[in-house]
Amino acid sequence: MTTDERLLKLEGQVQALAQAWLHLAATSETAGGHNPDGLNSALRQQRWPGAAFEPYAQAMLSELVDQLEQARQHRLPER
């Protein structure tokens, strides 16, 4: 497997996990399973001190939280 193929495989896996997480989080929210604002805050504050991947992980979490907030606005327009 070439490096490009490995990177594409990894990117596909990350995207699949992100979509699964969004689905689970939205399902939990609609069932009253957690406080959405608390989850958003916790995810935006997550850090990996000293890890080379930290800026990428933070950007991904921020994107996921943004997507979850957008989905929430469509589900709960009065919020």
PDB file of N, CA, C and O in Angstrom, chain B, residues numbered from 101:
ATOM      1  N   MET B 101       0.857  -1.170   0.000  1.00  0.00           N
ATOM      2  CA  MET B 101       0.000   0.000   0.000  1.00  0.00           C
ATOM      3  C   MET B 101       0.906   1.237   0.000  1.00  0.00           C
ATOM      4  O   MET B 101       1.816   1.347   0.822  1.00  0.00           O
ATOM      5  N   THR B 102       0.652   2.153  -0.916  1.00  0.00           N
ATOM      6  CA  THR B 102       1.463   3.360  -1.015  1.00  0.00           C
ATOM      7  C   THR B 102       1.092   4.339   0.101  1.00  0.00           C
ATOM      8  O   THR B 102       0.069   4.180   0.768  1.00  0.00           O
ATOM      9  N   THR B 103       1.924   5.333   0.288  1.00  0.00           N
ATOM     10  CA  THR B 103       1.639   6.366   1.291  1.00  0.00           C
ATOM     11  C   THR B 103       0.348   7.105   0.963  1.00  0.00           C
ATOM     12  O   THR B 103      -0.443   7.403   1.858  1.00  0.00           O
ATOM     13  N   ASP B 104       0.133   7.401  -0.315  1.00  0.00           N
ATOM     14  CA  ASP B 104      -1.107   8.078  -0.716  1.00  0.00           C
ATOM     15  C   ASP B 104      -2.327   7.220  -0.406  1.00  0.00           C
ATOM     16  O   ASP B 104      -3.344   7.727   0.067  1.00  0.00           O
ATOM     17  N   GLU B 105      -2.228   5.935  -0.668  1.00  0.00           N
ATOM     18  CA  GLU B 105      -3.341   5.035  -0.377  1.00  0.00           C
ATOM     19  C   GLU B 105      -3.597   4.958   1.130  1.00  0.00           C
ATOM     20  O   GLU B 105      -4.742   4.928   1.580  1.00  0.00           O
ATOM     21  N   ARG B 106      -2.517   4.925   1.890  1.00  0.00           N
ATOM     22  CA  ARG B 106      -2.658   4.884   3.356  1.00  0.00           C
ATOM     23  C   ARG B 106      -3.314   6.158   3.876  1.00  0.00           C
ATOM     24  O   ARG B 106      -4.166   6.100   4.762  1.00  0.00           O
ATOM     25  N   LEU B 107      -2.924   7.298   3.335  1.00  0.00           N
ATOM     26  CA  LEU B 107      -3.529   8.561   3.759  1.00  0.00           C
ATOM     27  C   LEU B 107      -5.006   8.629   3.374  1.00  0.00           C
ATOM     28  O   LEU B 107      -5.830   9.104   4.156  1.00  0.00           O
ATOM     29  N   LEU B 108      -5.344   8.158   2.176  1.00  0.00           N
ATOM     30  CA  LEU B 108      -6.736   8.135   1.764  1.00  0.00           C
ATOM     31  C   LEU B 108      -7.557   7.199   2.650  1.00  0.00           C
ATOM     32  O   LEU B 108      -8.691   7.509   3.014  1.00  0.00           O
ATOM     33  N   LYS B 109      -6.973   6.057   2.991  1.00  0.00           N
ATOM     34  CA  LYS B 109      -7.654   5.110   3.879  1.00  0.00           C
ATOM     35  C   LYS B 109      -7.887   5.748   5.243  1.00  0.00           C
ATOM     36  O   LYS B 109      -8.979   5.648   5.802  1.00  0.00           O
ATOM     37  N   LEU B 110      -6.874   6.394   5.770  1.00  0.00           N
ATOM     38  CA  LEU B 110      -6.990   7.054   7.066  1.00  0.00           C
ATOM     39  C   LEU B 110      -8.034   8.170   7.017  1.00  0.00           C
ATOM     40  O   LEU B 110      -8.849   8.295   7.931  1.00  0.00           O
ATOM     41  N   GLU B 111      -8.013   8.972   5.964  1.00  0.00           N
ATOM     42  CA  GLU B 111      -8.993  10.041   5.824  1.00  0.00           C
ATOM     43  C   GLU B 111     -10.414   9.480   5.761  1.00  0.00           C
ATOM     44  O   GLU B 111     -11.329  10.028   6.374  1.00  0.00           O
ATOM     45  N   GLY B 112     -10.591   8.403   5.030  1.00  0.00           N
ATOM     46  CA  GLY B 112     -11.901   7.766   4.951  1.00  0.00           C
ATOM     47  C   GLY B 112     -12.361   7.243   6.302  1.00  0.00           C
ATOM     48  O   GLY B 112     -13.533   7.369   6.657  1.00  0.00           O
ATOM     49  N   GLN B 113     -11.444   6.660   7.051  1.00  0.00           N
ATOM     50  CA  GLN B 113     -11.789   6.148   8.376  1.00  0.00           C
ATOM     51  C   GLN B 113     -12.180   7.284   9.316  1.00  0.00           C
ATOM     52  O   GLN B 113     -13.149   7.165  10.066  1.00  0.00           O
ATOM     53  N   VAL B 114     -11.433   8.377   9.280  1.00  0.00           N
ATOM     54  CA  VAL B 114     -11.744   9.527  10.137  1.00  0.00           C
ATOM     55  C   VAL B 114     -13.111  10.099   9.775  1.00  0.00           C
ATOM     56  O   VAL B 114     -13.903  10.415  10.662  1.00  0.00           O
ATOM     57  N   GLN B 115     -13.394  10.233   8.486  1.00  0.00           N
ATOM     58  CA  GLN B 115     -14.685  10.771   8.058  1.00  0.00           C
ATOM     59  C   GLN B 115     -15.834   9.850   8.486  1.00  0.00           C
ATOM     60  O   GLN B 115     -16.885  10.325   8.915  1.00  0.00           O
ATOM     61  N   ALA B 116     -15.633   8.547   8.370  1.00  0.00           N
ATOM     62  CA  ALA B 116     -16.668   7.595   8.788  1.00  0.00           C
ATOM     63  C   ALA B 116     -16.904   7.685  10.291  1.00  0.00           C
ATOM     64  O   ALA B 116     -18.052   7.676  10.735  1.00  0.00           O
ATOM     65  N   LEU B 117     -15.847   7.771  11.072  1.00  0.00           N
ATOM     66  CA  LEU B 117     -15.990   7.899  12.522  1.00  0.00           C
ATOM     67  C   LEU B 117     -16.669   9.212  12.891  1.00  0.00           C
ATOM     68  O   LEU B 117     -17.496   9.254  13.802  1.00  0.00           O
ATOM     69  N   ALA B 118     -16.322  10.275  12.189  1.00  0.00           N
ATOM     70  CA  ALA B 118     -16.940  11.571  12.466  1.00  0.00           C
ATOM     71  C   ALA B 118     -18.442  11.520  12.201  1.00  0.00           C
ATOM     72  O   ALA B 118     -19.224  12.028  13.004  1.00  0.00           O
ATOM     73  N   GLN B 119     -18.852  10.920  11.096  1.00  0.00           N
ATOM     74  CA  GLN B 119     -20.265  10.824  10.779  1.00  0.00           C
ATOM     75  C   GLN B 119     -21.002   9.943  11.789  1.00  0.00           C
ATOM     76  O   GLN B 119     -22.127  10.250  12.184  1.00  0.00           O
ATOM     77  N   ALA B 120     -20.370   8.861  12.198  1.00  0.00           N
ATOM     78  CA  ALA B 120     -20.977   7.986  13.209  1.00  0.00           C
ATOM     79  C   ALA B 120     -21.140   8.745  14.525  1.00  0.00           C
ATOM     80  O   ALA B 120     -22.174   8.638  15.184  1.00  0.00           O
ATOM     81  N   TRP B 121     -20.124   9.503  14.899  1.00  0.00           N
ATOM     82  CA  TRP B 121     -20.190  10.275  16.143  1.00  0.00           C
ATOM     83  C   TRP B 121     -21.301  11.324  16.070  1.00  0.00           C
ATOM     84  O   TRP B 121     -22.058  11.489  17.026  1.00  0.00           O
ATOM     85  N   LEU B 122     -21.403  12.026  14.954  1.00  0.00           N
ATOM     86  CA  LEU B 122     -22.460  13.029  14.803  1.00  0.00           C
ATOM     87  C   LEU B 122     -23.841  12.392  14.940  1.00  0.00           C
ATOM     88  O   LEU B 122     -24.728  12.945  15.589  1.00  0.00           O
ATOM     89  N   HIS B 123     -24.011  11.232  14.327  1.00  0.00           N
ATOM     90  CA  HIS B 123     -25.292  10.536  14.411  1.00  0.00           C
ATOM     91  C   HIS B 123     -25.594  10.136  15.859  1.00  0.00           C
ATOM     92  O   HIS B 123     -26.708  10.340  16.341  1.00  0.00           O
ATOM     93  N   LEU B 124     -24.612   9.573  16.541  1.00  0.00           N
ATOM     94  CA  LEU B 124     -24.813   9.172  17.936  1.00  0.00           C
ATOM     95  C   LEU B 124     -25.095  10.367  18.836  1.00  0.00           C
ATOM     96  O   LEU B 124     -25.969  10.299  19.701  1.00  0.00           O
ATOM     97  N   ALA B 125     -24.372  11.446  18.644  1.00  0.00           N
ATOM     98  CA  ALA B 125     -24.578  12.639  19.468  1.00  0.00           C
ATOM     99  C   ALA B 125     -25.968  13.221  19.228  1.00  0.00           C
ATOM    100  O   ALA B 125     -26.653  13.600  20.178  1.00  0.00           O
ATOM    101  N   ALA B 126     -26.384  13.295  17.980  1.00  0.00           N
ATOM    102  CA  ALA B 126     -27.711  13.834  17.671  1.00  0.00           C
ATOM    103  C   ALA B 126     -28.811  12.941  18.239  1.00  0.00           C
ATOM    104  O   ALA B 126     -29.808  13.432  18.767  1.00  0.00           O
ATOM    105  N   THR B 127     -28.624  11.642  18.128  1.00  0.00           N
ATOM    106  CA  THR B 127     -29.605  10.708  18.681  1.00  0.00           C
ATOM    107  C   THR B 127     -29.691  10.854  20.187  1.00  0.00           C
ATOM    108  O   THR B 127     -30.787  10.843  20.748  1.00  0.00           O
ATOM    109  N   SER B 128     -28.563  10.990  20.842  1.00  0.00           N
ATOM    110  CA  SER B 128     -28.539  11.172  22.291  1.00  0.00           C
ATOM    111  C   SER B 128     -29.216  12.480  22.693  1.00  0.00           C
ATOM    112  O   SER B 128     -29.962  12.523  23.671  1.00  0.00           O
ATOM    113  N   GLU B 129     -28.954  13.535  21.943  1.00  0.00           N
ATOM    114  CA  GLU B 129     -29.591  14.833  22.225  1.00  0.00           C
ATOM    115  C   GLU B 129     -31.100  14.750  22.110  1.00  0.00           C
ATOM    116  O   GLU B 129     -31.818  15.224  22.990  1.00  0.00           O
ATOM    117  N   THR B 130     -31.585  14.154  21.037  1.00  0.00           N
ATOM    118  CA  THR B 130     -33.029  14.109  20.823  1.00  0.00           C
ATOM    119  C   THR B 130     -33.714  13.222  21.857  1.00  0.00           C
ATOM    120  O   THR B 130     -34.902  13.388  22.133  1.00  0.00           O
ATOM    121  N   ALA B 131     -32.972  12.291  22.422  1.00  0.00           N
ATOM    122  CA  ALA B 131     -33.529  11.418  23.462  1.00  0.00           C
ATOM    123  C   ALA B 131     -33.357  12.026  24.854  1.00  0.00           C
ATOM    124  O   ALA B 131     -33.768  11.433  25.850  1.00  0.00           O
ATOM    125  N   GLY B 132     -32.745  13.216  24.918  1.00  0.00           N
ATOM    126  CA  GLY B 132     -32.528  13.875  26.207  1.00  0.00           C
ATOM    127  C   GLY B 132     -31.375  13.281  26.984  1.00  0.00           C
ATOM    128  O   GLY B 132     -31.339  13.368  28.211  1.00  0.00           O
ATOM    129  N   GLY B 133     -30.431  12.676  26.279  1.00  0.00           N
ATOM    130  CA  GLY B 133     -29.338  11.965  26.932  1.00  0.00           C
ATOM    131  C   GLY B 133     -28.228  12.815  27.492  1.00  0.00           C
ATOM    132  O   GLY B 133     -27.466  12.337  28.332  1.00  0.00           O
ATOM    133  N   HIS B 134     -28.103  14.062  27.063  1.00  0.00           N
ATOM    134  CA  HIS B 134     -27.031  14.909  27.603  1.00  0.00           C
ATOM    135  C   HIS B 134     -27.331  16.384  27.323  1.00  0.00           C
ATOM    136  O   HIS B 134     -28.215  16.732  26.540  1.00  0.00           O
ATOM    137  N   ASN B 135     -26.565  17.218  27.988  1.00  0.00           N
ATOM    138  CA  ASN B 135     -26.674  18.663  27.834  1.00  0.00           C
ATOM    139  C   ASN B 135     -25.838  19.083  26.626  1.00  0.00           C
ATOM    140  O   ASN B 135     -24.611  19.003  26.681  1.00  0.00           O
ATOM    141  N   PRO B 136     -26.461  19.522  25.548  1.00  0.00           N
ATOM    142  CA  PRO B 136     -25.712  19.878  24.340  1.00  0.00           C
ATOM    143  C   PRO B 136     -24.669  20.967  24.566  1.00  0.00           C
ATOM    144  O   PRO B 136     -23.571  20.896  24.013  1.00  0.00           O
ATOM    145  N   ASP B 137     -25.000  21.969  25.370  1.00  0.00           N
ATOM    146  CA  ASP B 137     -24.042  23.052  25.600  1.00  0.00           C
ATOM    147  C   ASP B 137     -22.823  22.554  26.360  1.00  0.00           C
ATOM    148  O   ASP B 137     -21.704  22.992  26.095  1.00  0.00           O
ATOM    149  N   GLY B 138     -23.032  21.648  27.294  1.00  0.00           N
ATOM    150  CA  GLY B 138     -21.912  21.075  28.037  1.00  0.00           C
ATOM    151  C   GLY B 138     -21.004  20.262  27.136  1.00  0.00           C
ATOM    152  O   GLY B 138     -19.780  20.321  27.256  1.00  0.00           O
ATOM    153  N   LEU B 139     -21.605  19.505  26.234  1.00  0.00           N
ATOM    154  CA  LEU B 139     -20.813  18.712  25.292  1.00  0.00           C
ATOM    155  C   LEU B 139     -20.014  19.627  24.378  1.00  0.00           C
ATOM    156  O   LEU B 139     -18.821  19.408  24.166  1.00  0.00           O
ATOM    157  N   ASN B 140     -20.660  20.645  23.839  1.00  0.00           N
ATOM    158  CA  ASN B 140     -19.960  21.587  22.954  1.00  0.00           C
ATOM    159  C   ASN B 140     -18.765  22.213  23.659  1.00  0.00           C
ATOM    160  O   ASN B 140     -17.667  22.273  23.106  1.00  0.00           O
ATOM    161  N   SER B 141     -18.984  22.673  24.874  1.00  0.00           N
ATOM    162  CA  SER B 141     -17.924  23.323  25.635  1.00  0.00           C
ATOM    163  C   SER B 141     -16.771  22.366  25.910  1.00  0.00           C
ATOM    164  O   SER B 141     -15.605  22.721  25.734  1.00  0.00           O
ATOM    165  N   ALA B 142     -17.099  21.161  26.340  1.00  0.00           N
ATOM    166  CA  ALA B 142     -16.052  20.173  26.648  1.00  0.00           C
ATOM    167  C   ALA B 142     -15.222  19.839  25.413  1.00  0.00           C
ATOM    168  O   ALA B 142     -13.999  19.720  25.491  1.00  0.00           O
ATOM    169  N   LEU B 143     -15.894  19.688  24.275  1.00  0.00           N
ATOM    170  CA  LEU B 143     -15.162  19.351  23.055  1.00  0.00           C
ATOM    171  C   LEU B 143     -14.287  20.502  22.583  1.00  0.00           C
ATOM    172  O   LEU B 143     -13.170  20.282  22.113  1.00  0.00           O
ATOM    173  N   ARG B 144     -14.785  21.721  22.705  1.00  0.00           N
ATOM    174  CA  ARG B 144     -13.983  22.878  22.264  1.00  0.00           C
ATOM    175  C   ARG B 144     -12.774  23.112  23.175  1.00  0.00           C
ATOM    176  O   ARG B 144     -11.800  23.737  22.756  1.00  0.00           O
ATOM    177  N   GLN B 145     -12.827  22.624  24.400  1.00  0.00           N
ATOM    178  CA  GLN B 145     -11.723  22.814  25.342  1.00  0.00           C
ATOM    179  C   GLN B 145     -10.738  21.640  25.357  1.00  0.00           C
ATOM    180  O   GLN B 145      -9.707  21.713  26.026  1.00  0.00           O
ATOM    181  N   GLN B 146     -11.037  20.577  24.640  1.00  0.00           N
ATOM    182  CA  GLN B 146     -10.175  19.390  24.627  1.00  0.00           C
ATOM    183  C   GLN B 146      -8.775  19.746  24.108  1.00  0.00           C
ATOM    184  O   GLN B 146      -8.635  20.446  23.105  1.00  0.00           O
ATOM    185  N   ARG B 147      -7.759  19.260  24.797  1.00  0.00           N
ATOM    186  CA  ARG B 147      -6.366  19.516  24.399  1.00  0.00           C
ATOM    187  C   ARG B 147      -5.549  18.242  24.471  1.00  0.00           C
ATOM    188  O   ARG B 147      -5.867  17.326  25.229  1.00  0.00           O
ATOM    189  N   TRP B 148      -4.494  18.194  23.677  1.00  0.00           N
ATOM    190  CA  TRP B 148      -3.532  17.109  23.671  1.00  0.00           C
ATOM    191  C   TRP B 148      -2.142  17.755  23.792  1.00  0.00           C
ATOM    192  O   TRP B 148      -1.433  17.866  22.792  1.00  0.00           O
ATOM    193  N   PRO B 149      -1.749  18.176  24.986  1.00  0.00           N
ATOM    194  CA  PRO B 149      -0.491  18.903  25.156  1.00  0.00           C
ATOM    195  C   PRO B 149       0.712  18.135  24.591  1.00  0.00           C
ATOM    196  O   PRO B 149       0.936  16.963  24.892  1.00  0.00           O
ATOM    197  N   GLY B 150       1.455  18.839  23.775  1.00  0.00           N
ATOM    198  CA  GLY B 150       2.684  18.278  23.223  1.00  0.00           C
ATOM    199  C   GLY B 150       2.494  17.345  22.042  1.00  0.00           C
ATOM    200  O   GLY B 150       3.478  16.898  21.454  1.00  0.00           O
ATOM    201  N   ALA B 151       1.266  17.042  21.683  1.00  0.00           N
ATOM    202  CA  ALA B 151       1.022  16.135  20.560  1.00  0.00           C
ATOM    203  C   ALA B 151       1.089  16.905  19.247  1.00  0.00           C
ATOM    204  O   ALA B 151       0.473  17.961  19.102  1.00  0.00           O
ATOM    205  N   ALA B 152       1.836  16.370  18.302  1.00  0.00           N
ATOM    206  CA  ALA B 152       2.005  17.039  17.013  1.00  0.00           C
ATOM    207  C   ALA B 152       0.679  17.171  16.260  1.00  0.00           C
ATOM    208  O   ALA B 152       0.514  18.081  15.448  1.00  0.00           O
ATOM    209  N   PHE B 153      -0.254  16.272  16.528  1.00  0.00           N
ATOM    210  CA  PHE B 153      -1.537  16.301  15.816  1.00  0.00           C
ATOM    211  C   PHE B 153      -2.545  17.244  16.457  1.00  0.00           C
ATOM    212  O   PHE B 153      -3.642  17.404  15.923  1.00  0.00           O
ATOM    213  N   GLU B 154      -2.217  17.875  17.584  1.00  0.00           N
ATOM    214  CA  GLU B 154      -3.194  18.667  18.333  1.00  0.00           C
ATOM    215  C   GLU B 154      -3.931  19.712  17.485  1.00  0.00           C
ATOM    216  O   GLU B 154      -5.158  19.770  17.564  1.00  0.00           O
ATOM    217  N   PRO B 155      -3.264  20.528  16.692  1.00  0.00           N
ATOM    218  CA  PRO B 155      -4.028  21.532  15.941  1.00  0.00           C
ATOM    219  C   PRO B 155      -5.033  20.905  14.972  1.00  0.00           C
ATOM    220  O   PRO B 155      -6.098  21.471  14.728  1.00  0.00           O
ATOM    221  N   TYR B 156      -4.700  19.758  14.432  1.00  0.00           N
ATOM    222  CA  TYR B 156      -5.607  19.082  13.509  1.00  0.00           C
ATOM    223  C   TYR B 156      -6.794  18.480  14.263  1.00  0.00           C
ATOM    224  O   TYR B 156      -7.932  18.532  13.795  1.00  0.00           O
ATOM    225  N   ALA B 157      -6.517  17.917  15.420  1.00  0.00           N
ATOM    226  CA  ALA B 157      -7.587  17.333  16.233  1.00  0.00           C
ATOM    227  C   ALA B 157      -8.531  18.418  16.735  1.00  0.00           C
ATOM    228  O   ALA B 157      -9.748  18.238  16.725  1.00  0.00           O
ATOM    229  N   GLN B 158      -7.975  19.540  17.173  1.00  0.00           N
ATOM    230  CA  GLN B 158      -8.818  20.644  17.633  1.00  0.00           C
ATOM    231  C   GLN B 158      -9.684  21.176  16.493  1.00  0.00           C
ATOM    232  O   GLN B 158     -10.862  21.473  16.694  1.00  0.00           O
ATOM    233  N   ALA B 159      -9.116  21.293  15.323  1.00  0.00           N
ATOM    234  CA  ALA B 159      -9.881  21.772  14.168  1.00  0.00           C
ATOM    235  C   ALA B 159     -11.011  20.796  13.837  1.00  0.00           C
ATOM    236  O   ALA B 159     -12.120  21.215  13.502  1.00  0.00           O
ATOM    237  N   MET B 160     -10.729  19.499  13.932  1.00  0.00           N
ATOM    238  CA  MET B 160     -11.756  18.497  13.638  1.00  0.00           C
ATOM    239  C   MET B 160     -12.873  18.554  14.673  1.00  0.00           C
ATOM    240  O   MET B 160     -14.048  18.488  14.314  1.00  0.00           O
ATOM    241  N   LEU B 161     -12.521  18.676  15.956  1.00  0.00           N
ATOM    242  CA  LEU B 161     -13.546  18.783  16.994  1.00  0.00           C
ATOM    243  C   LEU B 161     -14.393  20.031  16.800  1.00  0.00           C
ATOM    244  O   LEU B 161     -15.612  19.991  16.967  1.00  0.00           O
ATOM    245  N   SER B 162     -13.758  21.127  16.452  1.00  0.00           N
ATOM    246  CA  SER B 162     -14.493  22.367  16.212  1.00  0.00           C
ATOM    247  C   SER B 162     -15.464  22.195  15.049  1.00  0.00           C
ATOM    248  O   SER B 162     -16.605  22.652  15.115  1.00  0.00           O
ATOM    249  N   GLU B 163     -15.015  21.544  13.996  1.00  0.00           N
ATOM    250  CA  GLU B 163     -15.880  21.298  12.840  1.00  0.00           C
ATOM    251  C   GLU B 163     -17.057  20.398  13.226  1.00  0.00           C
ATOM    252  O   GLU B 163     -18.190  20.640  12.810  1.00  0.00           O
ATOM    253  N   LEU B 164     -16.789  19.366  14.017  1.00  0.00           N
ATOM    254  CA  LEU B 164     -17.854  18.463  14.456  1.00  0.00           C
ATOM    255  C   LEU B 164     -18.882  19.197  15.314  1.00  0.00           C
ATOM    256  O   LEU B 164     -20.086  19.008  15.145  1.00  0.00           O
ATOM    257  N   VAL B 165     -18.403  20.035  16.233  1.00  0.00           N
ATOM    258  CA  VAL B 165     -19.318  20.794  17.087  1.00  0.00           C
ATOM    259  C   VAL B 165     -20.161  21.741  16.236  1.00  0.00           C
ATOM    260  O   VAL B 165     -21.363  21.881  16.460  1.00  0.00           O
ATOM    261  N   ASP B 166     -19.528  22.389  15.262  1.00  0.00           N
ATOM    262  CA  ASP B 166     -20.274  23.285  14.374  1.00  0.00           C
ATOM    263  C   ASP B 166     -21.359  22.522  13.611  1.00  0.00           C
ATOM    264  O   ASP B 166     -22.488  22.998  13.490  1.00  0.00           O
ATOM    265  N   GLN B 167     -21.018  21.344  13.102  1.00  0.00           N
ATOM    266  CA  GLN B 167     -21.989  20.538  12.365  1.00  0.00           C
ATOM    267  C   GLN B 167     -23.123  20.086  13.274  1.00  0.00           C
ATOM    268  O   GLN B 167     -24.284  20.070  12.865  1.00  0.00           O
ATOM    269  N   LEU B 168     -22.791  19.722  14.500  1.00  0.00           N
ATOM    270  CA  LEU B 168     -23.811  19.298  15.451  1.00  0.00           C
ATOM    271  C   LEU B 168     -24.728  20.461  15.805  1.00  0.00           C
ATOM    272  O   LEU B 168     -25.938  20.280  15.937  1.00  0.00           O
ATOM    273  N   GLU B 169     -24.158  21.655  15.959  1.00  0.00           N
ATOM    274  CA  GLU B 169     -24.977  22.837  16.240  1.00  0.00           C
ATOM    275  C   GLU B 169     -25.909  23.153  15.069  1.00  0.00           C
ATOM    276  O   GLU B 169     -27.069  23.508  15.283  1.00  0.00           O
ATOM    277  N   GLN B 170     -25.419  23.029  13.847  1.00  0.00           N
ATOM    278  CA  GLN B 170     -26.257  23.271  12.673  1.00  0.00           C
ATOM    279  C   GLN B 170     -27.402  22.263  12.609  1.00  0.00           C
ATOM    280  O   GLN B 170     -28.541  22.626  12.316  1.00  0.00           O
ATOM    281  N   ALA B 171     -27.097  21.007  12.884  1.00  0.00           N
ATOM    282  CA  ALA B 171     -28.140  19.979  12.882  1.00  0.00           C
ATOM    283  C   ALA B 171     -29.165  20.269  13.971  1.00  0.00           C
ATOM    284  O   ALA B 171     -30.364  20.073  13.770  1.00  0.00           O
ATOM    285  N   ARG B 172     -28.697  20.730  15.112  1.00  0.00           N
ATOM    286  CA  ARG B 172     -29.586  21.049  16.227  1.00  0.00           C
ATOM    287  C   ARG B 172     -30.526  22.188  15.837  1.00  0.00           C
ATOM    288  O   ARG B 172     -31.709  22.158  16.176  1.00  0.00           O
ATOM    289  N   GLN B 173     -30.014  23.176  15.138  1.00  0.00           N
ATOM    290  CA  GLN B 173     -30.851  24.295  14.710  1.00  0.00           C
ATOM    291  C   GLN B 173     -31.958  23.845  13.766  1.00  0.00           C
ATOM    292  O   GLN B 173     -33.056  24.402  13.782  1.00  0.00           O
ATOM    293  N   HIS B 174     -31.671  22.836  12.942  1.00  0.00           N
ATOM    294  CA  HIS B 174     -32.692  22.308  12.038  1.00  0.00           C
ATOM    295  C   HIS B 174     -33.724  21.479  12.782  1.00  0.00           C
ATOM    296  O   HIS B 174     -34.896  21.450  12.405  1.00  0.00           O
ATOM    297  N   ARG B 175     -33.287  20.804  13.841  1.00  0.00           N
ATOM    298  CA  ARG B 175     -34.211  19.977  14.628  1.00  0.00           C
ATOM    299  C   ARG B 175     -35.033  20.822  15.574  1.00  0.00           C
ATOM    300  O   ARG B 175     -36.216  20.555  15.787  1.00  0.00           O
ATOM    301  N   LEU B 176     -34.408  21.848  16.149  1.00  0.00           N
ATOM    302  CA  LEU B 176     -35.038  22.666  17.179  1.00  0.00           C
ATOM    303  C   LEU B 176     -34.978  24.134  16.794  1.00  0.00           C
ATOM    304  O   LEU B 176     -34.199  24.879  17.388  1.00  0.00           O
ATOM    305  N   PRO B 177     -35.759  24.574  15.837  1.00  0.00           N
ATOM    306  CA  PRO B 177     -35.653  25.955  15.352  1.00  0.00           C
ATOM    307  C   PRO B 177     -35.946  27.013  16.420  1.00  0.00           C
ATOM    308  O   PRO B 177     -35.513  28.156  16.277  1.00  0.00           O
ATOM    309  N   GLU B 178     -36.662  26.661  17.474  1.00  0.00           N
ATOM    310  CA  GLU B 178     -36.993  27.654  18.495  1.00  0.00           C
ATOM    311  C   GLU B 178     -35.854  27.896  19.469  1.00  0.00           C
ATOM    312  O   GLU B 178     -35.934  28.816  20.283  1.00  0.00           O
ATOM    313  N   ARG B 179     -34.813  27.110  19.411  1.00  0.00           N
ATOM    314  CA  ARG B 179     -33.705  27.201  20.357  1.00  0.00           C
ATOM    315  C   ARG B 179     -32.892  28.437  20.131  1.00  0.00           C
ATOM    316  O   ARG B 179     -31.915  28.673  20.843  1.00  0.00           O
TER     317      ARG B 179
END
